[in-house]
Amino acid sequence: MKKTLCFALVLSGLLCACGLTKKDLGLNRSTPDETKVETRAPLDLPPDFDTLPE
């Protein structure tokens, strides 16, 4: 029983160390690529902003 448990733990550790297995299991973190980030246009104020009722 202990040998089977140890074998399962070692095997799972080896599989998690593999990059493809991490990707398939969804354990890999995907960071955003800062070169692909698009900037947004600045917000505009309405033309009658100064005359809005309070």
N, CA, C and O atoms as a Maestro MAE file, in Angstrom:
{
 s_m_m2io_version
 :::
 2.0.0
}

f_m_ct {
 s_m_title
 :::
 protein
 m_atom[216] {
  # First column is atom index #
  i_m_mmod_type
  r_m_x_coord
  r_m_y_coord
  r_m_z_coord
  i_m_residue_number
  s_m_chain_name
  s_m_pdb_residue_name
  s_m_pdb_atom_name
  i_m_atomic_number
  :::
  1 25 0.826 -1.189 0.000 1 A "MET " " N  " 7
  2 3 0.000 0.000 0.000 1 A "MET " " CA " 6
  3 2 0.874 1.258 0.000 1 A "MET " " C  " 6
  4 15 0.630 2.189 -0.768 1 A "MET " " O  " 8
  5 25 1.897 1.281 0.868 2 A "LYS " " N  " 7
  6 3 2.767 2.446 0.944 2 A "LYS " " CA " 6
  7 2 3.571 2.613 -0.338 2 A "LYS " " C  " 6
  8 15 3.835 3.736 -0.765 2 A "LYS " " O  " 8
  9 25 3.968 1.478 -0.962 3 A "LYS " " N  " 7
  10 3 4.735 1.560 -2.202 3 A "LYS " " CA " 6
  11 2 3.879 2.156 -3.318 3 A "LYS " " C  " 6
  12 15 4.367 2.948 -4.124 3 A "LYS " " O  " 8
  13 25 2.621 1.781 -3.362 4 A "THR " " N  " 7
  14 3 1.720 2.297 -4.399 4 A "THR " " CA " 6
  15 2 1.500 3.797 -4.215 4 A "THR " " C  " 6
  16 15 1.494 4.551 -5.188 4 A "THR " " O  " 8
  17 25 1.323 4.221 -2.983 5 A "LEU " " N  " 7
  18 3 1.120 5.639 -2.696 5 A "LEU " " CA " 6
  19 2 2.370 6.441 -3.043 5 A "LEU " " C  " 6
  20 15 2.270 7.512 -3.643 5 A "LEU " " O  " 8
  21 25 3.529 5.942 -2.677 6 A "CYS " " N  " 7
  22 3 4.784 6.629 -2.994 6 A "CYS " " CA " 6
  23 2 4.986 6.701 -4.503 6 A "CYS " " C  " 6
  24 15 5.403 7.732 -5.032 6 A "CYS " " O  " 8
  25 25 4.686 5.599 -5.194 7 A "PHE " " N  " 7
  26 3 4.830 5.572 -6.643 7 A "PHE " " CA " 6
  27 2 3.891 6.585 -7.294 7 A "PHE " " C  " 6
  28 15 4.281 7.281 -8.232 7 A "PHE " " O  " 8
  29 25 2.669 6.669 -6.807 8 A "ALA " " N  " 7
  30 3 1.698 7.610 -7.362 8 A "ALA " " CA " 6
  31 2 2.151 9.049 -7.125 8 A "ALA " " C  " 6
  32 15 2.004 9.892 -8.010 8 A "ALA " " O  " 8
  33 25 2.692 9.339 -5.961 9 A "LEU " " N  " 7
  34 3 3.175 10.690 -5.670 9 A "LEU " " CA " 6
  35 2 4.368 11.064 -6.543 9 A "LEU " " C  " 6
  36 15 4.442 12.180 -7.057 9 A "LEU " " O  " 8
  37 25 5.297 10.132 -6.707 10 A "VAL " " N  " 7
  38 3 6.472 10.395 -7.539 10 A "VAL " " CA " 6
  39 2 6.055 10.567 -8.993 10 A "VAL " " C  " 6
  40 15 6.547 11.462 -9.681 10 A "VAL " " O  " 8
  41 25 5.153 9.715 -9.458 11 A "LEU " " N  " 7
  42 3 4.703 9.801 -10.836 11 A "LEU " " CA " 6
  43 2 3.967 11.116 -11.098 11 A "LEU " " C  " 6
  44 15 4.168 11.743 -12.138 11 A "LEU " " O  " 8
  45 25 3.125 11.528 -10.171 12 A "SER " " N  " 7
  46 3 2.413 12.793 -10.362 12 A "SER " " CA " 6
  47 2 3.382 13.972 -10.325 12 A "SER " " C  " 6
  48 15 3.196 14.944 -11.058 12 A "SER " " O  " 8
  49 25 4.401 13.901 -9.493 13 A "GLY " " N  " 7
  50 3 5.412 14.957 -9.459 13 A "GLY " " CA " 6
  51 2 6.187 15.052 -10.757 13 A "GLY " " C  " 6
  52 15 6.487 16.149 -11.228 13 A "GLY " " O  " 8
  53 25 6.512 13.910 -11.336 14 A "LEU " " N  " 7
  54 3 7.224 13.914 -12.609 14 A "LEU " " CA " 6
  55 2 6.349 14.431 -13.738 14 A "LEU " " C  " 6
  56 15 6.828 15.143 -14.621 14 A "LEU " " O  " 8
  57 25 5.087 14.084 -13.717 15 A "LEU " " N  " 7
  58 3 4.184 14.559 -14.762 15 A "LEU " " CA " 6
  59 2 3.943 16.056 -14.662 15 A "LEU " " C  " 6
  60 15 3.821 16.735 -15.681 15 A "LEU " " O  " 8
  61 25 3.873 16.571 -13.451 16 A "CYS " " N  " 7
  62 3 3.660 18.016 -13.277 16 A "CYS " " CA " 6
  63 2 4.896 18.812 -13.673 16 A "CYS " " C  " 6
  64 15 4.793 19.994 -14.003 16 A "CYS " " O  " 8
  65 25 6.050 18.184 -13.644 17 A "ALA " " N  " 7
  66 3 7.281 18.867 -14.027 17 A "ALA " " CA " 6
  67 2 7.370 19.042 -15.536 17 A "ALA " " C  " 6
  68 15 8.112 19.898 -16.019 17 A "ALA " " O  " 8
  69 25 6.632 18.253 -16.272 18 A "CYS " " N  " 7
  70 3 6.660 18.328 -17.728 18 A "CYS " " CA " 6
  71 2 5.838 19.526 -18.186 18 A "CYS " " C  " 6
  72 15 4.711 19.711 -17.727 18 A "CYS " " O  " 8
  73 25 6.381 20.334 -19.074 19 A "GLY " " N  " 7
  74 3 5.705 21.550 -19.534 19 A "GLY " " CA " 6
  75 2 4.419 21.274 -20.287 19 A "GLY " " C  " 6
  76 15 3.434 21.992 -20.110 19 A "GLY " " O  " 8
  77 25 4.410 20.252 -21.120 20 A "LEU " " N  " 7
  78 3 3.207 19.949 -21.890 20 A "LEU " " CA " 6
  79 2 2.084 19.466 -20.994 20 A "LEU " " C  " 6
  80 15 0.918 19.783 -21.230 20 A "LEU " " O  " 8
  81 25 2.424 18.704 -19.968 21 A "THR " " N  " 7
  82 3 1.397 18.218 -19.047 21 A "THR " " CA " 6
  83 2 0.803 19.387 -18.279 21 A "THR " " C  " 6
  84 15 -0.406 19.430 -18.055 21 A "THR " " O  " 8
  85 25 1.637 20.333 -17.873 22 A "LYS " " N  " 7
  86 3 1.131 21.519 -17.181 22 A "LYS " " CA " 6
  87 2 0.161 22.280 -18.074 22 A "LYS " " C  " 6
  88 15 -0.879 22.750 -17.611 22 A "LYS " " O  " 8
  89 25 0.499 22.400 -19.344 23 A "LYS " " N  " 7
  90 3 -0.362 23.125 -20.274 23 A "LYS " " CA " 6
  91 2 -1.684 22.386 -20.463 23 A "LYS " " C  " 6
  92 15 -2.742 23.014 -20.482 23 A "LYS " " O  " 8
  93 25 -1.636 21.068 -20.602 24 A "ASP " " N  " 7
  94 3 -2.846 20.280 -20.807 24 A "ASP " " CA " 6
  95 2 -3.754 20.306 -19.593 24 A "ASP " " C  " 6
  96 15 -4.977 20.291 -19.735 24 A "ASP " " O  " 8
  97 25 -3.175 20.343 -18.405 25 A "LEU " " N  " 7
  98 3 -3.975 20.347 -17.186 25 A "LEU " " CA " 6
  99 2 -4.412 21.752 -16.782 25 A "LEU " " C  " 6
  100 15 -5.197 21.912 -15.847 25 A "LEU " " O  " 8
  101 25 -3.913 22.767 -17.476 26 A "GLY " " N  " 7
  102 3 -4.291 24.139 -17.163 26 A "GLY " " CA " 6
  103 2 -3.544 24.710 -15.974 26 A "GLY " " C  " 6
  104 15 -4.022 25.652 -15.342 26 A "GLY " " O  " 8
  105 25 -2.378 24.159 -15.655 27 A "LEU " " N  " 7
  106 3 -1.594 24.644 -14.525 27 A "LEU " " CA " 6
  107 2 -0.617 25.734 -14.931 27 A "LEU " " C  " 6
  108 15 -0.002 26.362 -14.069 27 A "LEU " " O  " 8
  109 25 -0.467 25.966 -16.205 28 A "ASN " " N  " 7
  110 3 0.468 26.972 -16.711 28 A "ASN " " CA " 6
  111 2 -0.160 28.349 -16.623 28 A "ASN " " C  " 6
  112 15 -1.324 28.524 -16.984 28 A "ASN " " O  " 8
  113 25 0.588 29.322 -16.151 29 A "ARG " " N  " 7
  114 3 0.099 30.692 -16.096 29 A "ARG " " CA " 6
  115 2 0.420 31.370 -17.416 29 A "ARG " " C  " 6
  116 15 1.542 31.285 -17.915 29 A "ARG " " O  " 8
  117 25 -0.561 32.035 -17.968 30 A "SER " " N  " 7
  118 3 -0.314 32.771 -19.199 30 A "SER " " CA " 6
  119 2 -0.304 34.264 -18.865 30 A "SER " " C  " 6
  120 15 -1.301 34.821 -18.407 30 A "SER " " O  " 8
  121 25 0.823 34.883 -19.101 31 A "THR " " N  " 7
  122 3 0.955 36.302 -18.815 31 A "THR " " CA " 6
  123 2 0.636 37.091 -20.073 31 A "THR " " C  " 6
  124 15 0.928 36.626 -21.175 31 A "THR " " O  " 8
  125 25 0.049 38.263 -19.940 32 A "PRO " " N  " 7
  126 3 -0.269 39.057 -21.131 32 A "PRO " " CA " 6
  127 2 1.004 39.580 -21.793 32 A "PRO " " C  " 6
  128 15 1.992 39.881 -21.124 32 A "PRO " " O  " 8
  129 25 0.958 39.677 -23.084 33 A "ASP " " N  " 7
  130 3 2.091 40.201 -23.848 33 A "ASP " " CA " 6
  131 2 1.951 41.712 -23.924 33 A "ASP " " C  " 6
  132 15 1.004 42.220 -24.524 33 A "ASP " " O  " 8
  133 25 2.887 42.433 -23.322 34 A "GLU " " N  " 7
  134 3 2.761 43.888 -23.249 34 A "GLU " " CA " 6
  135 2 2.922 44.550 -24.606 34 A "GLU " " C  " 6
  136 15 2.569 45.720 -24.758 34 A "GLU " " O  " 8
  137 25 3.441 43.840 -25.591 35 A "THR " " N  " 7
  138 3 3.560 44.441 -26.915 35 A "THR " " CA " 6
  139 2 2.248 44.372 -27.685 35 A "THR " " C  " 6
  140 15 2.082 45.074 -28.682 35 A "THR " " O  " 8
  141 25 1.316 43.539 -27.238 36 A "LYS " " N  " 7
  142 3 0.035 43.395 -27.928 36 A "LYS " " CA " 6
  143 2 -1.095 44.184 -27.268 36 A "LYS " " C  " 6
  144 15 -2.233 44.143 -27.736 36 A "LYS " " O  " 8
  145 25 -0.794 44.886 -26.206 37 A "VAL " " N  " 7
  146 3 -1.820 45.648 -25.499 37 A "VAL " " CA " 6
  147 2 -2.124 46.915 -26.292 37 A "VAL " " C  " 6
  148 15 -1.218 47.654 -26.679 37 A "VAL " " O  " 8
  149 25 -3.398 47.150 -26.525 38 A "GLU " " N  " 7
  150 3 -3.806 48.334 -27.270 38 A "GLU " " CA " 6
  151 2 -4.216 49.431 -26.293 38 A "GLU " " C  " 6
  152 15 -4.875 49.173 -25.286 38 A "GLU " " O  " 8
  153 25 -3.822 50.631 -26.602 39 A "THR " " N  " 7
  154 3 -4.214 51.750 -25.755 39 A "THR " " CA " 6
  155 2 -5.571 52.262 -26.204 39 A "THR " " C  " 6
  156 15 -5.906 52.196 -27.387 39 A "THR " " O  " 8
  157 25 -6.336 52.761 -25.280 40 A "ARG " " N  " 7
  158 3 -7.652 53.308 -25.591 40 A "ARG " " CA " 6
  159 2 -7.559 54.822 -25.705 40 A "ARG " " C  " 6
  160 15 -6.682 55.460 -25.123 40 A "ARG " " O  " 8
  161 25 -8.482 55.373 -26.466 41 A "ALA " " N  " 7
  162 3 -8.539 56.820 -26.607 41 A "ALA " " CA " 6
  163 2 -8.989 57.424 -25.279 41 A "ALA " " C  " 6
  164 15 -9.763 56.796 -24.556 41 A "ALA " " O  " 8
  165 25 -8.526 58.617 -24.944 42 A "PRO " " N  " 7
  166 3 -8.950 59.242 -23.688 42 A "PRO " " CA " 6
  167 2 -10.444 59.571 -23.718 42 A "PRO " " C  " 6
  168 15 -11.022 59.770 -24.786 42 A "PRO " " O  " 8
  169 25 -11.044 59.624 -22.566 43 A "LEU " " N  " 7
  170 3 -12.463 59.951 -22.474 43 A "LEU " " CA " 6
  171 2 -12.695 61.412 -22.822 43 A "LEU " " C  " 6
  172 15 -11.877 62.279 -22.517 43 A "LEU " " O  " 8
  173 25 -13.820 61.665 -23.463 44 A "ASP " " N  " 7
  174 3 -14.186 63.038 -23.838 44 A "ASP " " CA " 6
  175 2 -15.270 63.547 -22.904 44 A "ASP " " C  " 6
  176 15 -16.126 62.786 -22.452 44 A "ASP " " O  " 8
  177 25 -15.225 64.843 -22.621 45 A "LEU " " N  " 7
  178 3 -16.269 65.488 -21.840 45 A "LEU " " CA " 6
  179 2 -17.380 65.947 -22.775 45 A "LEU " " C  " 6
  180 15 -17.106 66.338 -23.910 45 A "LEU " " O  " 8
  181 25 -18.610 65.908 -22.325 46 A "PRO " " N  " 7
  182 3 -19.689 66.413 -23.175 46 A "PRO " " CA " 6
  183 2 -19.480 67.902 -23.465 46 A "PRO " " C  " 6
  184 15 -18.889 68.613 -22.652 46 A "PRO " " O  " 8
  185 25 -19.960 68.375 -24.612 47 A "PRO " " N  " 7
  186 3 -19.739 69.787 -24.953 47 A "PRO " " CA " 6
  187 2 -20.431 70.747 -23.991 47 A "PRO " " C  " 6
  188 15 -19.958 71.868 -23.800 47 A "PRO " " O  " 8
  189 25 -21.534 70.333 -23.385 48 A "ASP " " N  " 7
  190 3 -22.247 71.221 -22.472 48 A "ASP " " CA " 6
  191 2 -21.998 70.846 -21.004 48 A "ASP " " C  " 6
  192 15 -22.893 70.967 -20.168 48 A "ASP " " O  " 8
  193 25 -20.825 70.408 -20.711 49 A "PHE " " N  " 7
  194 3 -20.485 69.951 -19.359 49 A "PHE " " CA " 6
  195 2 -20.578 71.087 -18.341 49 A "PHE " " C  " 6
  196 15 -21.024 70.873 -17.214 49 A "PHE " " O  " 8
  197 25 -20.168 72.270 -18.723 50 A "ASP " " N  " 7
  198 3 -20.181 73.423 -17.807 50 A "ASP " " CA " 6
  199 2 -21.592 73.903 -17.508 50 A "ASP " " C  " 6
  200 15 -21.822 74.518 -16.467 50 A "ASP " " O  " 8
  201 25 -22.532 73.639 -18.389 51 A "THR " " N  " 7
  202 3 -23.895 74.167 -18.212 51 A "THR " " CA " 6
  203 2 -24.878 73.106 -17.730 51 A "THR " " C  " 6
  204 15 -26.088 73.319 -17.806 51 A "THR " " O  " 8
  205 25 -24.401 71.991 -17.247 52 A "LEU " " N  " 7
  206 3 -25.314 70.950 -16.764 52 A "LEU " " CA " 6
  207 2 -26.013 71.429 -15.492 52 A "LEU " " C  " 6
  208 15 -25.385 72.070 -14.650 52 A "LEU " " O  " 8
  209 25 -27.311 71.124 -15.340 53 A "PRO " " N  " 7
  210 3 -28.011 71.548 -14.119 53 A "PRO " " CA " 6
  211 2 -27.527 70.758 -12.902 53 A "PRO " " C  " 6
  212 15 -27.139 69.595 -13.012 53 A "PRO " " O  " 8
  213 25 -27.558 71.393 -11.777 54 A "GLU " " N  " 7
  214 3 -27.110 70.738 -10.539 54 A "GLU " " CA " 6
  215 2 -28.245 70.148 -9.786 54 A "GLU " " C  " 6
  216 15 -28.042 69.561 -8.723 54 A "GLU " " O  " 8
  :::
 }
 m_bond[215] {
  # First column is bond index #
  i_m_from
  i_m_to
  i_m_order
  :::
  1 1 2 1
  2 2 3 1
  3 3 4 2
  4 3 5 1
  5 5 6 1
  6 6 7 1
  7 7 8 2
  8 7 9 1
  9 9 10 1
  10 10 11 1
  11 11 12 2
  12 11 13 1
  13 13 14 1
  14 14 15 1
  15 15 16 2
  16 15 17 1
  17 17 18 1
  18 18 19 1
  19 19 20 2
  20 19 21 1
  21 21 22 1
  22 22 23 1
  23 23 24 2
  24 23 25 1
  25 25 26 1
  26 26 27 1
  27 27 28 2
  28 27 29 1
  29 29 30 1
  30 30 31 1
  31 31 32 2
  32 31 33 1
  33 33 34 1
  34 34 35 1
  35 35 36 2
  36 35 37 1
  37 37 38 1
  38 38 39 1
  39 39 40 2
  40 39 41 1
  41 41 42 1
  42 42 43 1
  43 43 44 2
  44 43 45 1
  45 45 46 1
  46 46 47 1
  47 47 48 2
  48 47 49 1
  49 49 50 1
  50 50 51 1
  51 51 52 2
  52 51 53 1
  53 53 54 1
  54 54 55 1
  55 55 56 2
  56 55 57 1
  57 57 58 1
  58 58 59 1
  59 59 60 2
  60 59 61 1
  61 61 62 1
  62 62 63 1
  63 63 64 2
  64 63 65 1
  65 65 66 1
  66 66 67 1
  67 67 68 2
  68 67 69 1
  69 69 70 1
  70 70 71 1
  71 71 72 2
  72 71 73 1
  73 73 74 1
  74 74 75 1
  75 75 76 2
  76 75 77 1
  77 77 78 1
  78 78 79 1
  79 79 80 2
  80 79 81 1
  81 81 82 1
  82 82 83 1
  83 83 84 2
  84 83 85 1
  85 85 86 1
  86 86 87 1
  87 87 88 2
  88 87 89 1
  89 89 90 1
  90 90 91 1
  91 91 92 2
  92 91 93 1
  93 93 94 1
  94 94 95 1
  95 95 96 2
  96 95 97 1
  97 97 98 1
  98 98 99 1
  99 99 100 2
  100 99 101 1
  101 101 102 1
  102 102 103 1
  103 103 104 2
  104 103 105 1
  105 105 106 1
  106 106 107 1
  107 107 108 2
  108 107 109 1
  109 109 110 1
  110 110 111 1
  111 111 112 2
  112 111 113 1
  113 113 114 1
  114 114 115 1
  115 115 116 2
  116 115 117 1
  117 117 118 1
  118 118 119 1
  119 119 120 2
  120 119 121 1
  121 121 122 1
  122 122 123 1
  123 123 124 2
  124 123 125 1
  125 125 126 1
  126 126 127 1
  127 127 128 2
  128 127 129 1
  129 129 130 1
  130 130 131 1
  131 131 132 2
  132 131 133 1
  133 133 134 1
  134 134 135 1
  135 135 136 2
  136 135 137 1
  137 137 138 1
  138 138 139 1
  139 139 140 2
  140 139 141 1
  141 141 142 1
  142 142 143 1
  143 143 144 2
  144 143 145 1
  145 145 146 1
  146 146 147 1
  147 147 148 2
  148 147 149 1
  149 149 150 1
  150 150 151 1
  151 151 152 2
  152 151 153 1
  153 153 154 1
  154 154 155 1
  155 155 156 2
  156 155 157 1
  157 157 158 1
  158 158 159 1
  159 159 160 2
  160 159 161 1
  161 161 162 1
  162 162 163 1
  163 163 164 2
  164 163 165 1
  165 165 166 1
  166 166 167 1
  167 167 168 2
  168 167 169 1
  169 169 170 1
  170 170 171 1
  171 171 172 2
  172 171 173 1
  173 173 174 1
  174 174 175 1
  175 175 176 2
  176 175 177 1
  177 177 178 1
  178 178 179 1
  179 179 180 2
  180 179 181 1
  181 181 182 1
  182 182 183 1
  183 183 184 2
  184 183 185 1
  185 185 186 1
  186 186 187 1
  187 187 188 2
  188 187 189 1
  189 189 190 1
  190 190 191 1
  191 191 192 2
  192 191 193 1
  193 193 194 1
  194 194 195 1
  195 195 196 2
  196 195 197 1
  197 197 198 1
  198 198 199 1
  199 199 200 2
  200 199 201 1
  201 201 202 1
  202 202 203 1
  203 203 204 2
  204 203 205 1
  205 205 206 1
  206 206 207 1
  207 207 208 2
  208 207 209 1
  209 209 210 1
  210 210 211 1
  211 211 212 2
  212 211 213 1
  213 213 214 1
  214 214 215 1
  215 215 216 2
  :::
 }
}
